Amino acid sequence: MEVIRGVRVLQARADAERAAGRRVALVPTMGALHAGHLSLVELARQRADRVWLSIFVNPAQFDDPLDLARYPRVMDDDLEACRKAGVDLVFAPPAQEMYPEGADTCVEVTALAAPLCGGSRPGHFRGVTTVVAKLLSAARPQLAVFGEKDFQQLAVIRRMARDLLLDVEILGAPIVREPDGLALSSRNRNLDPEARKQARVLVAALDAAEALVAAGERDSGRLLARVREEIGQAPRALLDYAELRDPEDLGEAPARLQAPTLLALAVHMEPGPDGGERVRLIDNRVLRPG
Amino acid sequence: MEVIRGVRVLQARADAERAAGRRVALVPTMGALHAGHLSLVELARQRADRVWLSIFVNPAQFDDPLDLARYPRVMDDDLEACRKAGVDLVFAPPAQEMYPEGADTCVEVTALAAPLCGGSRPGHFRGVTTVVAKLLSAARPQLAVFGEKDFQQLAVIRRMARDLLLDVEILGAPIVREPDGLALSSRNRNLDPEARKQARVLVAALDAAEALVAAGERDSGRLLARVREEIGQAPRALLDYAELRDPEDLGEAPARLQAPTLLALAVHMEPGPDGGERVRLIDNRVLRPG
């Protein structure tokens, strides 16, 4: 497995792969790899001749400097996990490769990036689209794979790639969960044991809404009330948002659900009486009435 | 000479040229081609195996809908000029190819795009960088050539290409002038005869400033006063801006010139008593104190 730090070297590799007629899939990550990332690698392998994975903790997408400082960084473990998973190439650039001195350019998706996490985390998606545009320029893959846990991120990146005429397929991969249902996230490492236990409330809320829809409930207000009630069961969970949205354009869902509808949740797990960190978790599910 | 209207077809051509080891130079234009554009084609030919020219009047970079409506469109003449100049391929996309329905993404350079034309034409450079990013995605050239008449545009595009890690060289080409010194511009076609005559005042102002510098003048205030005085000779010329700037980062020049300094001018040629159109013209020169 090759580890590359420089953009020019990577671009030369990309040209060589294209010239040889090989299809490259890129899995962009911020490291702290878990089984969710490895499922993206697996999907990439099924769809391409080469799997490249990037590890870059992108400062521009953090609205909160503390969150950036606490974001887990475990490069040696990550490289070992990539080797075991059969990744062909890891791109792990230093910050100055991605943001050269005097960097002054951003890539921004407007409407799709405004609600949900875009509302809670100002500038977050601008940072995401800017760095993903750069990673796609650097690696020039035919395919890039992102997890559906970050549902809005996937929609925003898809829109960006389409709008900028990037010649790349953007593929979403299903959420991978712990045995108790918690969606895998690098941030889960920052949960203390009690917060980890209570974090199950996110998937419990999604399950509850799904069960109501299966039982015939179509009223969005009652569905969201049920979600809030469920989140309220966990004293350490502070709801950031719970919203029903059109899965395509992320527009607000109608008062009565008719078509498949995204239920998106974000929760802050608050520090306990003995301290601990505030950790923001997200999860989502597409509800399918009738 | 091939004429292509679709992005996917162009991308397939680009892949084929790369696979064959041929170097492509792109000359992005908004059409209404003149000898200035043809000098870009000539420069492109010297530096690449294939010369591609794009013709797209980009709505997103017009801050003034009237200016967009009046922008000259002469596709048949343009194609004939390209044939004669030995252009290999013309990319002339309809608007929906460049801005698919629901397009929601922009590429923006911040600091470099703020002064000069960025101040006079809000959103102009965001439109330019967005469309140039798309054209570079669509054509994937090794080289793209832009005229130095749009000095700030060239600087902004260079910064964007560097920041987004685009694997393309951005080349500037010297200003081409009419026999009386007026810089060639597609907008010159919209000047009535009297405005055309008075438009010579732009190059006269640049000449006057250059002569003062050659004579030892270093005071930026006196240089700009001389420029304004010269512009004032033309009753139909309304000064938009006259500024001295660092040619690299477009920062404000010091009160006393020491290093090479950009003198950038923008003027509105006003309608005459018998009507006519308001036409905005720009010009520039790098002044080189001893």
HADDOCK unambig.tbl for C-alpha pairs under 7 A between the chains (distance, minus, plus):
assign (segid A and resid 19 and name CA) (segid B and resid 19 and name CA) 5.53 0.50 0.50
assign (segid A and resid 99 and name CA) (segid B and resid 163 and name CA) 6.79 0.50 0.50
assign (segid A and resid 100 and name CA) (segid B and resid 163 and name CA) 6.75 0.50 0.50
assign (segid A and resid 103 and name CA) (segid B and resid 163 and name CA) 5.59 0.50 0.50
assign (segid A and resid 104 and name CA) (segid B and resid 109 and name CA) 5.37 0.50 0.50
assign (segid A and resid 104 and name CA) (segid B and resid 110 and name CA) 5.59 0.50 0.50
assign (segid A and resid 104 and name CA) (segid B and resid 111 and name CA) 6.58 0.50 0.50
assign (segid A and resid 105 and name CA) (segid B and resid 108 and name CA) 5.42 0.50 0.50
assign (segid A and resid 105 and name CA) (segid B and resid 109 and name CA) 4.22 0.50 0.50
assign (segid A and resid 105 and name CA) (segid B and resid 110 and name CA) 6.34 0.50 0.50
assign (segid A and resid 105 and name CA) (segid B and resid 160 and name CA) 5.82 0.50 0.50
assign (segid A and resid 105 and name CA) (segid B and resid 163 and name CA) 6.11 0.50 0.50
assign (segid A and resid 106 and name CA) (segid B and resid 107 and name CA) 5.78 0.50 0.50
assign (segid A and resid 106 and name CA) (segid B and resid 108 and name CA) 5.30 0.50 0.50
assign (segid A and resid 106 and name CA) (segid B and resid 109 and name CA) 6.49 0.50 0.50
assign (segid A and resid 107 and name CA) (segid B and resid 106 and name CA) 5.78 0.50 0.50
assign (segid A and resid 107 and name CA) (segid B and resid 107 and name CA) 4.47 0.50 0.50
assign (segid A and resid 107 and name CA) (segid B and resid 108 and name CA) 6.38 0.50 0.50
assign (segid A and resid 108 and name CA) (segid B and resid 105 and name CA) 5.42 0.50 0.50
assign (segid A and resid 108 and name CA) (segid B and resid 106 and name CA) 5.30 0.50 0.50
assign (segid A and resid 108 and name CA) (segid B and resid 107 and name CA) 6.38 0.50 0.50
assign (segid A and resid 109 and name CA) (segid B and resid 104 and name CA) 5.36 0.50 0.50
assign (segid A and resid 109 and name CA) (segid B and resid 105 and name CA) 4.22 0.50 0.50
assign (segid A and resid 109 and name CA) (segid B and resid 106 and name CA) 6.49 0.50 0.50
assign (segid A and resid 110 and name CA) (segid B and resid 104 and name CA) 5.59 0.50 0.50
assign (segid A and resid 110 and name CA) (segid B and resid 105 and name CA) 6.36 0.50 0.50
assign (segid A and resid 111 and name CA) (segid B and resid 104 and name CA) 6.59 0.50 0.50
assign (segid A and resid 133 and name CA) (segid B and resid 164 and name CA) 6.84 0.50 0.50
assign (segid A and resid 134 and name CA) (segid B and resid 164 and name CA) 4.96 0.50 0.50
assign (segid A and resid 134 and name CA) (segid B and resid 165 and name CA) 5.77 0.50 0.50
assign (segid A and resid 137 and name CA) (segid B and resid 164 and name CA) 6.96 0.50 0.50
assign (segid A and resid 137 and name CA) (segid B and resid 165 and name CA) 5.88 0.50 0.50
assign (segid A and resid 137 and name CA) (segid B and resid 166 and name CA) 5.68 0.50 0.50
assign (segid A and resid 138 and name CA) (segid B and resid 165 and name CA) 6.21 0.50 0.50
assign (segid A and resid 160 and name CA) (segid B and resid 105 and name CA) 5.80 0.50 0.50
assign (segid A and resid 163 and name CA) (segid B and resid 99 and name CA) 6.78 0.50 0.50
assign (segid A and resid 163 and name CA) (segid B and resid 100 and name CA) 6.74 0.50 0.50
assign (segid A and resid 163 and name CA) (segid B and resid 103 and name CA) 5.58 0.50 0.50
assign (segid A and resid 163 and name CA) (segid B and resid 105 and name CA) 6.10 0.50 0.50
assign (segid A and resid 164 and name CA) (segid B and resid 133 and name CA) 6.84 0.50 0.50
assign (segid A and resid 164 and name CA) (segid B and resid 134 and name CA) 4.96 0.50 0.50
assign (segid A and resid 164 and name CA) (segid B and resid 137 and name CA) 6.98 0.50 0.50
assign (segid A and resid 165 and name CA) (segid B and resid 134 and name CA) 5.77 0.50 0.50
assign (segid A and resid 165 and name CA) (segid B and resid 137 and name CA) 5.89 0.50 0.50
assign (segid A and resid 165 and name CA) (segid B and resid 138 and name CA) 6.22 0.50 0.50
assign (segid A and resid 166 and name CA) (segid B and resid 137 and name CA) 5.69 0.50 0.50
